Every structure is written in structure tokens, then in C-alpha cells.
Amino acid sequence: TRSPPTTHRSPNNSGCDQNWKSRPSDIEGSPLITLSPDAPPKLLRQKPSLRGDQGEQDLNRKRSRKTPSVCSESKSEGSRGGLGDQGKKKNRISHLYNSMRSGVAKRRNSKSSESSEVDAGSLRLLEEQLCTDAGKLLKDRMRELKKVEITKACNDKREEFSIFEFVCEVSIRTKGEDVCPNISWSHPPLRVLQDDNISDSVQSLPMFCFPDIDLVSRVKKMKTETYCFVFTDLQAQNKFGYCRRFLPSTKDPVKRYPVVYCMVTKLRSFETFSKIFDKVEELRNYNSAGAYAFLKALIGERAPKPGLTISIRYINPQVGTLVDHQVERATAQQRFENVDLVGVLGRLGAKLLLEIFINLLLERKLLFVAESLADLTVVIHSVMQLLYPLQWQGIYIPVLPQEILDATSSPVPFVIGILKQHARELDEEALDDECNTVYISEKRIVKRPNFTDIPFNKKTRKKFLTTLKTYKKKLGKDSEARQTIEIGEIFVGMMRELIGHYHEHVTFGEGGESNIDHHGFSEGAGVNSEYVWQIARTQMFSSFVQSLNPGATGSVFTVGGSNCST
């Protein structure tokens, strides 16, 4: 009976059956060169000798003694032939070994030829498979996975910038009879400011913080004002300057100049910064050190996602203790906070408000004129919120400084506000033919002589106007906050009727980029197709389409609809 061969493991190898391919093959005459995995494990485990033929004979004798099947036959021969038959047994062992070696070689050659044929056939089958429906399904699956990754990156994206980059306090400095704004405090300090994009704009910040410097005077009381301006840095990126102007409290009610706090940021969120300014003003009324400590602690924080909050801790110098404060970023549903649509509808009237809305959707130039800074700030900021889900991409200066009134001659779309006292200095001939002037206090809009008429459907205009007039009669019967939201929803309904079908004509490329069929989109608007065709050609609508993510379901106007727009 033949005993089964046992596999011994050496310290350097985990088993001959696993390492036979990696054994030395550069030793000439080594019997291991022609062995395959089918060879007996003990033969594979032996190390070759470098002593030529004599070493090979010794190795053969050693292997023949350790091979169970060979030793079993040699013992049976010895029992029959006695000790005088040792030469015959040696010859028989050599014959068995040589036979086994030649058989192994034949099997190895046959298997290698078969494996090469199988490999060639497998490659042909693989090439054919890639051209079949299975290959197409695989490509579709890879495309879907890529879209999922883009969607996840879009949904989980967190802005990689600080909530604001620069903050300063601008106060009034007098030189004899001259009055000029000056940065009295900033963080980072001006002397260590390294960012060229900010440092180049810092020089013009005081002018935008006090655009009406020629009208500023010492007062005992004034209404707090919050406003915003937009500028472009050296990398052609929009940055926002949010400002809060108020009168610092003093023990003695004396006449004094107001101060302005300004924050420069990439974040578009008027509501968020209005809440931050409320805290700054509260601290500043006690002492400036508390406001400075709060702003220094906040500037290092990252911008949170919409609807989330960040917690900051700062030292209040007044009490000398650590104070925690929560800052929340407004969501799209909170876009009407700090917006007075009730007052705007009552001040402008339904007809003028609708006319402004129709012009804004086509990115027409609008110049607002008012008697006070507060009127300009409230009206312009409120009407800009009516564009949701679109965002204005042109020049946006709610209050234009007197020094740069020439900006009203800009060839690009703009929304600019100027004081009535400065309107007299405008060069009417320099205004573009596509520029409309809105006089807030007079409730009228003045069009240029060569103004191109807007192709807005008359029945649609009448329906929208009737809706606004009907709601205007309800003003004052509910809270202003609730009615502001309801007025905003009326304009959302108008946007839904005009462009709410956009998702039916949007397609996505392999890289996740979005495109829209302008012809199909405009035709889908029915009687408003000509007007919607012009909307589709605006920069803000193109930016909206590009912001859509591949995983969006439905429209932003429907329940459960989503996109990547903030």
C-alpha cells in the first residue's frame, strides 16, 4: 500500500505548491526547471546542487529514498532478490525517475499549449462581450455611479472658505471743514493684510460704506440701516460687502457721526449677516472691545451649510468671561427674512412692482431713485428676492457713491440705487437705451425713448396683476412676516408658470454637466414662449441650469424637488 505524500513547510516557503513558479530557474541542469505543480511535493522541495553530474546522481539517490512509492518498490525487490540485487534496484530507481520526469515534461508542455489557447480564446470572448449589450450596461452603470458621486459631492459640499474674510469699522474723520470716512479698526489689521484680492478693494471700502458722505452730518438719533454691495476681485469672482450703519450709544445725548461695520465675504446670505450685525450692534453699544472680540472669534469659522448653525466662543471684556453664541445660516425658505415685501407692495403698488419683476427677469438695467438711504436699501433688496430660484449676476449696488456715478453708463446689466440729491448730477444722455429709471417716492417707471418693448403676454400680465391687487387689499390684516412670505409665494407661483417646466428639457453629460434645450423649453411655455425664450438667454438662468446636479428629482417648484443652488 502506498502512503500519501506529505507536504513539509520550510522556514522560507509556505509550501511548494504555492511557490513553484518563483523558484530559481537560472541554474543550468537543475531538474526543477521542468517540474510542474503536478510533480510530487518532495521533489519540488529539494534544492539543486552545483556539483554537476555527481551532484545530480546524489540528489537522485536522495530523492529516490525519500519518495514513498519508489522506496516501497525497492524494498519489495530487495526481499525477493536479496542483498546482491542492489545494482538492479538502483537501475530501476533511475528508470522510474527518468520516466516520471519525461511524463511531467509532456504534461507541462500540453498544459501550456492548452492554456495559451484558452487565454487567446478568452481575450476574443472578452472583446466580443464589450461590444454586446452587457458592455453597454456596464458603461451605463459606470455613468450612473459617476452621477451618484457628483450628486453626493454636491449635496455634501461645504464651502471651503471662512464665513467672512475681512471686517472693518469705518468712522468719520474731520479735517477742518472736510469730512471723510476712514477705517478705524479692521481684522486682519491693514498692516499685515496679505491677500491682494482684499487689499486692493480695501481702499474703496470707506466710499461704499458711506456712499452719501456729502450728506452725512452729526445727529442725535438715526434709524439703523443694513445694505450690501458687490465687487469683483482679481480672479473675476464676486465678493459681497455687507454693511450695518448705526449710531453708537453714549451717556450724553450729543450729536455725533454714525459708524459702519462692513464684512467682506464670498457668501451670499443677506439674512445671515443681518443677524450677525444685530449682535455686533448690541455689543458695540456697551463698548467697542466686546464687538471686536466677537468678530475676531467669528472670522476664523467656516461657512456652515444652509439651515445649520455654528457655535463660537469669545471673551466678553465687559464681564471678563467666556460667552457662547450661535450663528445660523438662512435657508432658501428663510430668504424673506429681513425683507419688507408688505411695505414694498404698499409703497410701489401692484402695477409698478410687477413691471420691475418683468424687467429683472430679462436682466434689463434698472436705476432706482429714492430720497433716503433706507428706502433704497429696503426696496432694492426686497425686489431682488423675487427672482428665486434665479440669482442676479450683473452689477448690484443698492446705494451708488457720488464719486462713481459714471457706473450708470455701464454696458452690462445692473441694479443700481442712487439718492435723489445725486440724480440731478446724472448725465441723462449717457444712460443706455435699455435702462429704466424707477422713482420710488413717485411710484413710476420712466423708460428711455428707444426702449425695446418686452414681449410679455397681455393675458398673463392681467392675471398676475389681478392677483397682486387682490392681495394688496388684505395688507394689515395679518402679521407683516406672514404676509411677506405670502407675497413671496405669489411671485414663486409666477416663476413656476413661466419656467417651472425647465426640468423636462435639462440633460446631463457624462461629466455631470447640465444643458437645456432652449427651443423645447421656450415652446413649453405656451403663450409666454417669446418672453421665456429671452429669459433662457440671460446669464442668471444659464447659471441656474449649470448649478443643477444630476441627482435632482423634479423641479425646485415641486415638493421634494432639489438642486445644488443655494
MOKAVEN-V893846 format. One record per residue. N is the residue number from 0. SS is DSSP state (A for helix, B for strand, O for the rest). D_FIRST is the distance of its C-alpha to the first C-alpha in Angstrom with 2 decimals. Layout:
n:N ss:SS d_first:D_FIRST
n:N ss:SS d_first:D_FIRST
//
This chain:
n:0 ss:O d_first:0.00
n:1 ss:O d_first:3.79
n:2 ss:O d_first:6.38
n:3 ss:O d_first:9.55
n:4 ss:O d_first:12.42
n:5 ss:O d_first:15.26
n:6 ss:O d_first:18.87
n:7 ss:O d_first:21.36
n:8 ss:O d_first:25.05
n:9 ss:O d_first:27.67
n:10 ss:O d_first:31.25
n:11 ss:O d_first:32.66
n:12 ss:O d_first:30.21
n:13 ss:O d_first:29.01
n:14 ss:O d_first:25.74
n:15 ss:A d_first:24.98
n:16 ss:A d_first:24.56
n:17 ss:A d_first:28.17
n:18 ss:A d_first:29.82
n:19 ss:A d_first:28.46
n:20 ss:A d_first:31.76
n:21 ss:A d_first:33.84
n:22 ss:O d_first:32.28
n:23 ss:O d_first:34.57
n:24 ss:O d_first:35.22
n:25 ss:O d_first:38.17
n:26 ss:O d_first:36.35
n:27 ss:O d_first:36.63
n:28 ss:O d_first:33.59
n:29 ss:O d_first:31.16
n:30 ss:A d_first:27.77
n:31 ss:A d_first:27.82
n:32 ss:A d_first:30.64
n:33 ss:A d_first:28.65
n:34 ss:O d_first:25.68
n:35 ss:O d_first:25.46
n:36 ss:O d_first:23.95
n:37 ss:O d_first:20.98
n:38 ss:O d_first:19.98
n:39 ss:O d_first:17.27
n:40 ss:A d_first:19.14
n:41 ss:A d_first:18.82
n:42 ss:A d_first:20.53
n:43 ss:A d_first:23.24
n:44 ss:A d_first:23.85
n:45 ss:O d_first:24.84
n:46 ss:O d_first:28.59
n:47 ss:O d_first:30.12
n:48 ss:O d_first:32.04
n:49 ss:O d_first:35.66
n:50 ss:O d_first:35.73
n:51 ss:A d_first:35.33
n:52 ss:A d_first:33.18
n:53 ss:A d_first:32.47
n:54 ss:A d_first:31.25
n:55 ss:A d_first:29.01
n:56 ss:A d_first:27.44
n:57 ss:A d_first:26.90
n:58 ss:A d_first:25.38
n:59 ss:A d_first:23.00
n:60 ss:A d_first:21.94
n:61 ss:A d_first:21.55
n:62 ss:A d_first:19.42
n:63 ss:A d_first:17.19
n:64 ss:A d_first:16.63
n:65 ss:A d_first:15.93
n:66 ss:O d_first:13.59
n:67 ss:A d_first:9.97
n:68 ss:A d_first:8.85
n:69 ss:A d_first:11.86
n:70 ss:A d_first:11.61
n:71 ss:A d_first:8.29
n:72 ss:A d_first:10.22
n:73 ss:A d_first:13.37
n:74 ss:A d_first:12.40
n:75 ss:A d_first:11.57
n:76 ss:A d_first:14.88
n:77 ss:A d_first:16.65
n:78 ss:A d_first:15.88
n:79 ss:A d_first:17.40
n:80 ss:A d_first:20.20
n:81 ss:O d_first:21.19
n:82 ss:A d_first:22.92
n:83 ss:A d_first:25.16
n:84 ss:A d_first:22.58
n:85 ss:A d_first:22.29
n:86 ss:A d_first:24.40
n:87 ss:A d_first:22.23
n:88 ss:A d_first:19.14
n:89 ss:A d_first:21.30
n:90 ss:A d_first:22.52
n:91 ss:A d_first:19.12
n:92 ss:A d_first:18.18
n:93 ss:A d_first:21.54
n:94 ss:A d_first:21.13
n:95 ss:A d_first:17.85
n:96 ss:A d_first:19.59
n:97 ss:A d_first:22.76
n:98 ss:A d_first:21.20
n:99 ss:A d_first:19.50
n:100 ss:A d_first:22.85
n:101 ss:A d_first:24.91
n:102 ss:A d_first:22.82
n:103 ss:A d_first:23.27
n:104 ss:A d_first:26.95
n:105 ss:A d_first:27.40
n:106 ss:A d_first:25.89
n:107 ss:A d_first:28.07
n:108 ss:A d_first:31.17
n:109 ss:A d_first:30.69
n:110 ss:A d_first:30.22
n:111 ss:A d_first:33.25
n:112 ss:A d_first:35.38
n:113 ss:A d_first:34.35
n:114 ss:A d_first:35.06
n:115 ss:A d_first:38.44
n:116 ss:A d_first:39.34
n:117 ss:A d_first:38.39
n:118 ss:A d_first:40.43
n:119 ss:A d_first:43.42
n:120 ss:A d_first:43.25
n:121 ss:A d_first:43.03
n:122 ss:A d_first:46.11
n:123 ss:A d_first:48.02
n:124 ss:A d_first:47.13
n:125 ss:A d_first:48.17
n:126 ss:A d_first:51.48
n:127 ss:A d_first:52.13
n:128 ss:A d_first:51.33
n:129 ss:A d_first:53.87
n:130 ss:O d_first:56.53
n:131 ss:O d_first:55.79
n:132 ss:A d_first:57.07
n:133 ss:A d_first:54.05
n:134 ss:A d_first:55.17
n:135 ss:A d_first:58.70
n:136 ss:A d_first:57.59
n:137 ss:A d_first:55.73
n:138 ss:A d_first:58.91
n:139 ss:A d_first:60.95
n:140 ss:A d_first:58.63
n:141 ss:A d_first:58.93
n:142 ss:A d_first:62.69
n:143 ss:A d_first:62.75
n:144 ss:A d_first:60.78
n:145 ss:A d_first:63.26
n:146 ss:A d_first:66.13
n:147 ss:A d_first:64.64
n:148 ss:A d_first:64.41
n:149 ss:A d_first:68.03
n:150 ss:A d_first:69.14
n:151 ss:A d_first:67.44
n:152 ss:A d_first:68.95
n:153 ss:A d_first:72.32
n:154 ss:A d_first:72.20
n:155 ss:O d_first:70.83
n:156 ss:O d_first:73.03
n:157 ss:O d_first:75.13
n:158 ss:O d_first:78.02
n:159 ss:O d_first:77.18
n:160 ss:O d_first:80.73
n:161 ss:B d_first:82.96
n:162 ss:O d_first:85.09
n:163 ss:O d_first:87.96
n:164 ss:O d_first:88.27
n:165 ss:B d_first:91.81
n:166 ss:B d_first:94.49
n:167 ss:B d_first:98.10
n:168 ss:B d_first:101.39
n:169 ss:B d_first:104.35
n:170 ss:B d_first:107.80
n:171 ss:B d_first:111.32
n:172 ss:B d_first:112.98
n:173 ss:B d_first:116.66
n:174 ss:B d_first:118.47
n:175 ss:O d_first:122.11
n:176 ss:O d_first:122.60
n:177 ss:B d_first:119.27
n:178 ss:B d_first:116.34
n:179 ss:B d_first:112.79
n:180 ss:B d_first:109.29
n:181 ss:B d_first:107.16
n:182 ss:B d_first:103.59
n:183 ss:B d_first:104.23
n:184 ss:B d_first:100.60
n:185 ss:B d_first:97.20
n:186 ss:B d_first:93.52
n:187 ss:O d_first:92.05
n:188 ss:O d_first:95.27
n:189 ss:A d_first:96.94
n:190 ss:A d_first:96.80
n:191 ss:A d_first:92.98
n:192 ss:O d_first:92.31
n:193 ss:O d_first:89.74
n:194 ss:O d_first:88.96
n:195 ss:A d_first:91.18
n:196 ss:A d_first:90.83
n:197 ss:A d_first:92.50
n:198 ss:A d_first:94.89
n:199 ss:A d_first:96.46
n:200 ss:A d_first:97.14
n:201 ss:A d_first:98.36
n:202 ss:A d_first:101.67
n:203 ss:A d_first:102.50
n:204 ss:A d_first:101.27
n:205 ss:A d_first:104.65
n:206 ss:A d_first:106.38
n:207 ss:A d_first:104.04
n:208 ss:A d_first:104.23
n:209 ss:O d_first:108.03
n:210 ss:O d_first:108.71
n:211 ss:O d_first:112.17
n:212 ss:A d_first:113.13
n:213 ss:A d_first:116.66
n:214 ss:A d_first:117.09
n:215 ss:O d_first:115.49
n:216 ss:O d_first:117.87
n:217 ss:O d_first:117.97
n:218 ss:B d_first:117.73
n:219 ss:O d_first:117.52
n:220 ss:O d_first:115.26
n:221 ss:O d_first:112.93
n:222 ss:O d_first:110.18
n:223 ss:O d_first:106.61
n:224 ss:B d_first:105.22
n:225 ss:B d_first:101.65
n:226 ss:B d_first:101.07
n:227 ss:B d_first:98.61
n:228 ss:B d_first:98.67
n:229 ss:B d_first:96.04
n:230 ss:B d_first:95.68
n:231 ss:B d_first:93.25
n:232 ss:O d_first:91.61
n:233 ss:O d_first:90.81
n:234 ss:O d_first:87.44
n:235 ss:O d_first:89.29
n:236 ss:O d_first:87.91
n:237 ss:B d_first:90.15
n:238 ss:B d_first:90.96
n:239 ss:B d_first:93.04
n:240 ss:B d_first:95.76
n:241 ss:B d_first:96.36
n:242 ss:B d_first:99.69
n:243 ss:B d_first:101.41
n:244 ss:B d_first:105.13
n:245 ss:B d_first:106.84
n:246 ss:O d_first:109.63
n:247 ss:O d_first:108.49
n:248 ss:O d_first:110.06
n:249 ss:O d_first:112.60
n:250 ss:O d_first:114.67
n:251 ss:O d_first:117.88
n:252 ss:O d_first:118.33
n:253 ss:O d_first:119.38
n:254 ss:O d_first:118.98
n:255 ss:B d_first:115.90
n:256 ss:O d_first:113.63
n:257 ss:O d_first:110.34
n:258 ss:B d_first:106.95
n:259 ss:B d_first:103.97
n:260 ss:B d_first:100.27
n:261 ss:B d_first:98.10
n:262 ss:B d_first:94.31
n:263 ss:B d_first:92.66
n:264 ss:B d_first:89.31
n:265 ss:O d_first:87.03
n:266 ss:O d_first:86.63
n:267 ss:O d_first:88.65
n:268 ss:O d_first:89.52
n:269 ss:A d_first:93.20
n:270 ss:A d_first:92.59
n:271 ss:A d_first:90.17
n:272 ss:A d_first:92.62
n:273 ss:A d_first:95.52
n:274 ss:A d_first:93.77
n:275 ss:A d_first:93.09
n:276 ss:A d_first:96.77
n:277 ss:A d_first:97.84
n:278 ss:A d_first:96.11
n:279 ss:A d_first:97.50
n:280 ss:A d_first:101.01
n:281 ss:A d_first:100.68
n:282 ss:A d_first:99.60
n:283 ss:A d_first:102.17
n:284 ss:O d_first:105.00
n:285 ss:O d_first:104.24
n:286 ss:O d_first:103.60
n:287 ss:A d_first:102.04
n:288 ss:A d_first:99.50
n:289 ss:A d_first:97.64
n:290 ss:A d_first:97.42
n:291 ss:A d_first:96.23
n:292 ss:A d_first:93.47
n:293 ss:A d_first:92.28
n:294 ss:A d_first:92.14
n:295 ss:A d_first:90.38
n:296 ss:A d_first:87.62
n:297 ss:A d_first:87.28
n:298 ss:A d_first:87.19
n:299 ss:O d_first:83.71
n:300 ss:O d_first:82.13
n:301 ss:B d_first:80.14
n:302 ss:O d_first:81.49
n:303 ss:O d_first:79.89
n:304 ss:O d_first:78.82
n:305 ss:O d_first:81.49
n:306 ss:O d_first:81.93
n:307 ss:O d_first:80.22
n:308 ss:B d_first:81.90
n:309 ss:B d_first:81.60
n:310 ss:B d_first:82.63
n:311 ss:B d_first:84.57
n:312 ss:B d_first:85.88
n:313 ss:B d_first:89.01
n:314 ss:B d_first:91.51
n:315 ss:B d_first:94.83
n:316 ss:O d_first:97.44
n:317 ss:O d_first:99.94
n:318 ss:O d_first:97.96
n:319 ss:O d_first:95.54
n:320 ss:B d_first:92.39
n:321 ss:B d_first:89.33
n:322 ss:B d_first:89.78
n:323 ss:B d_first:87.13
n:324 ss:B d_first:88.01
n:325 ss:B d_first:86.15
n:326 ss:B d_first:86.68
n:327 ss:B d_first:85.64
n:328 ss:O d_first:85.24
n:329 ss:O d_first:86.85
n:330 ss:O d_first:84.90
n:331 ss:A d_first:86.11
n:332 ss:A d_first:87.42
n:333 ss:A d_first:89.49
n:334 ss:O d_first:91.10
n:335 ss:O d_first:94.46
n:336 ss:O d_first:94.77
n:337 ss:O d_first:97.82
n:338 ss:O d_first:99.04
n:339 ss:O d_first:102.37
n:340 ss:A d_first:102.18
n:341 ss:A d_first:104.71
n:342 ss:A d_first:107.25
n:343 ss:A d_first:106.43
n:344 ss:A d_first:106.89
n:345 ss:A d_first:110.15
n:346 ss:A d_first:111.35
n:347 ss:A d_first:110.49
n:348 ss:O d_first:110.68
n:349 ss:A d_first:108.30
n:350 ss:A d_first:109.59
n:351 ss:A d_first:109.36
n:352 ss:A d_first:105.94
n:353 ss:A d_first:104.55
n:354 ss:A d_first:106.12
n:355 ss:A d_first:104.48
n:356 ss:A d_first:101.10
n:357 ss:A d_first:101.44
n:358 ss:A d_first:102.36
n:359 ss:A d_first:99.52
n:360 ss:A d_first:96.89
n:361 ss:O d_first:98.09
n:362 ss:O d_first:98.20
n:363 ss:O d_first:101.95
n:364 ss:B d_first:103.81
n:365 ss:B d_first:105.46
n:366 ss:B d_first:108.04
n:367 ss:B d_first:108.89
n:368 ss:B d_first:112.24
n:369 ss:B d_first:113.15
n:370 ss:O d_first:115.70
n:371 ss:O d_first:113.26
n:372 ss:A d_first:109.93
n:373 ss:A d_first:108.68
n:374 ss:A d_first:109.45
n:375 ss:A d_first:107.60
n:376 ss:A d_first:104.54
n:377 ss:A d_first:104.28
n:378 ss:A d_first:105.01
n:379 ss:A d_first:102.88
n:380 ss:A d_first:99.83
n:381 ss:A d_first:100.09
n:382 ss:A d_first:100.41
n:383 ss:A d_first:97.40
n:384 ss:A d_first:95.21
n:385 ss:A d_first:96.15
n:386 ss:A d_first:93.94
n:387 ss:O d_first:90.68
n:388 ss:O d_first:87.93
n:389 ss:O d_first:89.40
n:390 ss:O d_first:90.40
n:391 ss:O d_first:93.38
n:392 ss:O d_first:92.42
n:393 ss:O d_first:95.86
n:394 ss:B d_first:98.31
n:395 ss:B d_first:98.86
n:396 ss:B d_first:101.72
n:397 ss:O d_first:103.29
n:398 ss:O d_first:106.11
n:399 ss:O d_first:107.01
n:400 ss:O d_first:108.75
n:401 ss:A d_first:112.21
n:402 ss:A d_first:111.28
n:403 ss:A d_first:108.89
n:404 ss:A d_first:110.69
n:405 ss:A d_first:109.94
n:406 ss:A d_first:106.42
n:407 ss:A d_first:107.97
n:408 ss:A d_first:108.21
n:409 ss:O d_first:104.44
n:410 ss:O d_first:103.03
n:411 ss:O d_first:99.88
n:412 ss:O d_first:99.79
n:413 ss:B d_first:101.05
n:414 ss:B d_first:102.08
n:415 ss:B d_first:104.75
n:416 ss:B d_first:107.20
n:417 ss:B d_first:110.51
n:418 ss:B d_first:113.41
n:419 ss:A d_first:116.57
n:420 ss:A d_first:118.47
n:421 ss:A d_first:116.26
n:422 ss:A d_first:116.40
n:423 ss:O d_first:119.89
n:424 ss:O d_first:118.57
n:425 ss:O d_first:116.18
n:426 ss:O d_first:116.89
n:427 ss:A d_first:116.86
n:428 ss:A d_first:116.81
n:429 ss:A d_first:113.60
n:430 ss:O d_first:111.68
n:431 ss:O d_first:109.31
n:432 ss:O d_first:110.32
n:433 ss:O d_first:107.16
n:434 ss:B d_first:108.06
n:435 ss:B d_first:109.37
n:436 ss:B d_first:111.31
n:437 ss:B d_first:110.92
n:438 ss:B d_first:113.84
n:439 ss:O d_first:112.47
n:440 ss:O d_first:115.74
n:441 ss:O d_first:117.44
n:442 ss:O d_first:114.51
n:443 ss:B d_first:114.62
n:444 ss:B d_first:112.64
n:445 ss:B d_first:114.40
n:446 ss:O d_first:112.90
n:447 ss:O d_first:113.71
n:448 ss:O d_first:116.02
n:449 ss:O d_first:113.34
n:450 ss:O d_first:110.55
n:451 ss:O d_first:108.09
n:452 ss:O d_first:107.98
n:453 ss:O d_first:104.71
n:454 ss:O d_first:103.46
n:455 ss:O d_first:102.82
n:456 ss:O d_first:103.14
n:457 ss:A d_first:106.37
n:458 ss:A d_first:104.92
n:459 ss:A d_first:102.05
n:460 ss:A d_first:104.51
n:461 ss:A d_first:106.72
n:462 ss:A d_first:103.82
n:463 ss:A d_first:102.63
n:464 ss:A d_first:106.20
n:465 ss:A d_first:106.88
n:466 ss:A d_first:103.80
n:467 ss:A d_first:104.91
n:468 ss:A d_first:108.52
n:469 ss:A d_first:107.49
n:470 ss:A d_first:105.36
n:471 ss:A d_first:108.08
n:472 ss:O d_first:110.27
n:473 ss:O d_first:107.71
n:474 ss:O d_first:107.86
n:475 ss:O d_first:108.77
n:476 ss:O d_first:107.61
n:477 ss:O d_first:104.23
n:478 ss:O d_first:102.77
n:479 ss:A d_first:102.83
n:480 ss:A d_first:99.11
n:481 ss:A d_first:98.21
n:482 ss:A d_first:100.67
n:483 ss:A d_first:99.44
n:484 ss:A d_first:95.92
n:485 ss:A d_first:97.33
n:486 ss:A d_first:99.34
n:487 ss:A d_first:96.25
n:488 ss:A d_first:94.34
n:489 ss:A d_first:97.15
n:490 ss:A d_first:96.55
n:491 ss:A d_first:92.77
n:492 ss:A d_first:93.56
n:493 ss:A d_first:95.62
n:494 ss:A d_first:92.76
n:495 ss:A d_first:90.40
n:496 ss:A d_first:92.74
n:497 ss:A d_first:93.10
n:498 ss:A d_first:89.61
n:499 ss:O d_first:87.37
n:500 ss:O d_first:85.53
n:501 ss:A d_first:84.25
n:502 ss:A d_first:80.58
n:503 ss:A d_first:80.62
n:504 ss:A d_first:81.24
n:505 ss:B d_first:79.06
n:506 ss:B d_first:75.87
n:507 ss:B d_first:73.35
n:508 ss:O d_first:71.77
n:509 ss:O d_first:68.21
n:510 ss:O d_first:69.30
n:511 ss:O d_first:70.95
n:512 ss:O d_first:74.49
n:513 ss:B d_first:76.86
n:514 ss:B d_first:79.38
n:515 ss:B d_first:81.94
n:516 ss:O d_first:83.48
n:517 ss:A d_first:87.15
n:518 ss:A d_first:88.49
n:519 ss:A d_first:86.47
n:520 ss:A d_first:87.18
n:521 ss:A d_first:90.94
n:522 ss:A d_first:91.10
n:523 ss:O d_first:89.30
n:524 ss:O d_first:92.28
n:525 ss:A d_first:94.55
n:526 ss:A d_first:98.25
n:527 ss:A d_first:97.40
n:528 ss:A d_first:95.34
n:529 ss:A d_first:97.81
n:530 ss:A d_first:98.01
n:531 ss:A d_first:94.23
n:532 ss:A d_first:93.77
n:533 ss:A d_first:95.76
n:534 ss:A d_first:93.78
n:535 ss:A d_first:90.53
n:536 ss:O d_first:91.98
n:537 ss:O d_first:92.71
n:538 ss:A d_first:90.79
n:539 ss:A d_first:90.13
n:540 ss:A d_first:88.56
n:541 ss:A d_first:86.35
n:542 ss:A d_first:85.23
n:543 ss:A d_first:84.50
n:544 ss:A d_first:82.29
n:545 ss:A d_first:80.42
n:546 ss:O d_first:79.76
n:547 ss:O d_first:77.95
n:548 ss:O d_first:74.22
n:549 ss:O d_first:71.68
n:550 ss:O d_first:70.58
n:551 ss:O d_first:74.12
n:552 ss:O d_first:74.58
n:553 ss:O d_first:77.94
n:554 ss:O d_first:81.22
n:555 ss:O d_first:82.58
n:556 ss:O d_first:85.31
n:557 ss:O d_first:82.94
n:558 ss:O d_first:81.28
n:559 ss:O d_first:77.85
n:560 ss:O d_first:78.71
n:561 ss:O d_first:77.71
n:562 ss:O d_first:77.93
n:563 ss:O d_first:77.69
n:564 ss:O d_first:81.40
n:565 ss:O d_first:82.81
//
